[in-house]
Amino acid sequence: MPGFLGKIEFVIGAILLAVITVLVFMAAVMRFVGHPLIWSVDLAQLLFIWLCFVGATRAMRERVHLGVDLLVRLLPFATRRVIETAMAALFIGFLLLLAYEGYKLTIMNWQRVFGDSGLSYAWVTIAVPVGSLLLTISILSNLVTSWRGKDSQPLLVFTRSNGTGADNPENSEV
């Protein structure tokens, strides 16, 4: 299932990036010829916000977000997994709060118009709760995969490294 979701995220991200590129290019060309498309920049910004959340969700699912694990890397796998589980709980709490507040912001901005596009500003603000929920689902999926993982191929919640290779001094040869 995560492979299928990863493909969907990739396609959606690629489409959003392509549309943003075309909109910005069209805006530049039309401005050059004296007929600016004032709505195209607003729409490109709106799509970029959604692209950021789709990309963040994909990065979370693939465990490729940047992280500082200099000290944690020295710990055994089981301890690292407990620490990452605690961090996952903290992140999920924050993301659920962000989703709740983002929902309230979306409801507040439903009547507001987004720039010159004529679209409701809610299309911008709803990206926050939707993106937060998607990130929460990705973290939960990684958490379940980590704790249900087979001993032959252990996985962590946020880190691609499983803690059994050369990055773990416990397992390195002297």
C-alpha positions as CSV (number, residue, x, y, z in Angstrom):
1,M,0.0,0.0,0.0
2,P,2.7,2.6,0.8
3,G,4.2,2.0,-2.7
4,F,0.8,2.8,-4.2
5,L,0.5,5.9,-2.1
6,G,4.0,7.0,-2.9
7,K,3.2,6.8,-6.6
8,I,0.1,8.9,-6.2
9,E,2.0,11.5,-4.2
10,F,4.7,11.5,-6.9
11,V,2.1,12.0,-9.7
12,I,0.3,14.7,-7.8
13,G,3.6,16.5,-7.0
14,A,4.8,16.3,-10.6
15,I,1.5,17.6,-11.9
16,L,1.5,20.5,-9.4
17,L,5.1,21.4,-10.3
18,A,4.3,21.3,-14.0
19,V,1.3,23.5,-13.7
20,I,3.2,26.0,-11.5
21,T,6.0,26.1,-14.0
22,V,3.5,26.7,-16.9
23,L,1.7,29.4,-14.9
24,V,4.8,31.3,-14.0
25,F,6.1,31.0,-17.6
26,M,2.8,32.2,-19.0
27,A,2.8,35.1,-16.6
28,A,6.3,36.2,-17.6
29,V,5.5,36.0,-21.4
30,M,2.2,37.8,-21.1
31,R,3.7,40.5,-19.0
32,F,6.5,40.9,-21.6
33,V,3.9,41.4,-24.4
34,G,1.9,43.9,-22.3
35,H,-1.0,41.7,-21.2
36,P,-0.2,40.5,-17.7
37,L,-2.2,37.6,-16.2
38,I,-2.5,38.9,-12.7
39,W,-4.4,35.8,-11.5
40,S,-1.7,33.3,-12.6
41,V,0.8,34.3,-9.9
42,D,-1.8,33.9,-7.2
43,L,-2.8,30.5,-8.6
44,A,0.9,29.4,-8.7
45,Q,1.3,30.4,-5.1
46,L,-1.8,28.5,-4.1
47,L,-0.5,25.4,-5.9
48,F,3.0,25.8,-4.4
49,I,1.5,25.6,-0.9
50,W,-0.2,22.4,-1.8
51,L,3.0,21.1,-3.4
52,C,4.9,21.8,-0.2
53,F,2.6,19.6,1.8
54,V,2.5,16.8,-0.7
55,G,6.3,16.9,-0.9
56,A,6.6,16.9,2.9
57,T,4.2,13.9,3.2
58,R,6.2,12.0,0.6
59,A,9.5,12.8,2.3
60,M,8.0,11.7,5.6
61,R,6.7,8.4,4.1
62,E,10.2,7.8,2.6
63,R,12.0,8.8,5.7
64,V,14.2,11.4,4.0
65,H,13.5,14.5,6.0
66,L,16.7,16.2,7.3
67,G,17.5,15.3,10.9
68,V,20.3,15.7,13.4
69,D,21.1,12.3,14.8
70,L,24.7,12.7,15.8
71,L,24.3,11.5,19.4
72,V,21.2,9.3,18.9
73,R,23.1,7.3,16.2
74,L,25.5,6.0,19.0
75,L,22.6,4.3,20.8
76,P,21.4,0.8,20.2
77,F,18.5,0.2,17.8
78,A,15.9,-0.5,20.5
79,T,16.7,2.8,22.3
80,R,16.7,4.7,19.1
81,R,13.2,3.3,18.2
82,V,11.9,4.4,21.6
83,I,13.2,7.9,21.2
84,E,11.8,8.1,17.7
85,T,8.5,6.8,19.0
86,A,8.4,9.6,21.6
87,M,9.3,12.1,18.9
88,A,6.5,10.7,16.7
89,A,4.0,11.2,19.5
90,L,5.2,14.8,20.0
91,F,5.0,15.5,16.2
92,I,1.6,14.0,15.9
93,G,0.3,16.1,18.8
94,F,1.7,19.2,17.1
95,L,0.3,18.3,13.7
96,L,-3.2,17.6,15.2
97,L,-3.2,21.0,16.9
98,L,-2.0,22.5,13.6
99,A,-4.9,20.7,11.8
100,Y,-7.4,22.0,14.3
101,E,-6.2,25.6,14.1
102,G,-5.9,25.4,10.4
103,Y,-9.5,24.2,10.1
104,K,-10.6,27.1,12.2
105,L,-8.6,29.5,10.0
106,T,-10.2,27.9,6.9
107,I,-13.7,28.5,8.2
108,M,-12.8,32.1,9.1
109,N,-11.5,32.8,5.6
110,W,-14.1,31.1,3.5
111,Q,-15.6,34.5,2.3
112,R,-12.2,36.1,1.8
113,V,-11.0,36.3,-1.9
114,F,-7.5,35.2,-2.7
115,G,-5.7,38.0,-4.5
116,D,-7.0,38.7,-8.0
117,S,-7.8,35.0,-8.7
118,G,-11.4,35.2,-7.5
119,L,-10.9,32.0,-5.5
120,S,-11.8,31.7,-1.9
121,Y,-8.8,32.1,0.4
122,A,-10.0,28.9,2.1
123,W,-8.3,27.0,-0.7
124,V,-5.0,28.3,0.7
125,T,-5.7,27.8,4.3
126,I,-7.2,24.3,4.0
127,A,-3.8,23.1,2.8
128,V,-2.7,23.3,6.4
129,P,-5.2,20.9,8.0
130,V,-5.1,18.6,5.0
131,G,-1.3,18.5,4.9
132,S,-1.1,18.1,8.7
133,L,-3.4,15.1,8.6
134,L,-1.5,13.6,5.7
135,L,1.7,14.0,7.6
136,T,0.1,12.4,10.7
137,I,-1.0,9.4,8.6
138,S,2.6,9.1,7.3
139,I,4.1,9.2,10.7
140,L,1.6,6.7,12.0
141,S,2.3,4.4,9.1
142,N,6.1,4.6,9.7
143,L,5.5,4.0,13.4
144,V,3.4,0.8,12.8
145,T,6.0,-0.4,10.2
146,S,8.8,0.2,12.7
147,W,7.2,-1.7,15.6
148,R,5.9,-4.5,13.4
149,G,9.2,-4.8,11.5
150,K,10.9,-8.1,11.2
151,D,14.1,-8.5,13.1
152,S,15.9,-9.3,9.9
153,Q,15.1,-5.9,8.5
154,P,14.4,-3.5,11.4
155,L,13.3,0.1,10.6
156,L,13.1,3.3,12.5
157,V,10.2,5.8,12.4
158,F,12.0,8.8,10.9
159,T,15.4,7.4,9.8
160,R,16.2,5.2,6.8
161,S,19.2,3.8,8.6
162,N,18.2,0.8,10.6
163,G,21.0,1.2,13.1
164,T,22.6,-2.1,12.2
165,G,25.2,-0.9,9.7
166,A,28.4,1.0,9.9
167,D,26.7,4.0,11.4
168,N,26.2,2.1,14.7
169,P,29.4,1.6,16.6
170,E,27.8,-1.3,18.5
171,N,27.9,-3.4,15.3
172,S,31.2,-2.2,13.8
173,E,34.2,-4.4,13.7
174,V,37.4,-3.4,15.4
